[in-house]
Every structure is written in C-alpha cells, then in structure tokens.
Amino acid sequence: MRAIVTLLVIIVLVGIIGVATGFFKFSGSPGELPKVAVQGGALPKVDAEAGSIDVGTKKTSVDVPDVKVDTKKTAVDVPTIAVKKAQ
C-alpha cells in the first residue's frame, strides 16, 4: 500500500514539474455555460502537446583504476539525455 501511494505522489510531482517547466503545454478554447433551458452547452476543446526526451549513449574515455592502482583509458558507454520543450 505504501508503495502505491509513493508511486502516485511521484507521478503527481512529475506532472506538476512538467507543467511548471513548460515540458507540457496546454492550450484550449474557453467553454461556455449551458443555457437555463434543457439545451446543453459546448465543452471546451483542449490540445495537449508534450515535449520529447532523447536517451542514448556516447563513447567517452574515462580513467578507470587498475588493481595496482594504476589508471588506464577505457572506452565506456555514458548515458545521455536531451529534453526538448513542447512547441
């Protein structure tokens, strides 16, 4: 139960941060209230645009200690992330 609540809190926080930083962009047209008669009104139209995240690797040389405490250059894959805001 605690894990579910924690997961929900994390999802809500990610959503709030995404809207606050502009990662999610919501645009819409205003709706109108229904008339007093039994005729309905119009619902607002909302378009949601989300940015994109590119995750990959690139070759980078880093110093890796040897067992004898000597270092040598070793090629390793280093993760990369690119975040693009919504247009």
Secondary structure, 3 states (H helix, E strand, C coil): CHHHHHHHHHHHHHHHHHHHHCCEEEEECCCCCCCCCCCCCCCCCEEEEECEEEEEEEEEEEEEECCCCCEEEEEEEEEEEEEECCC
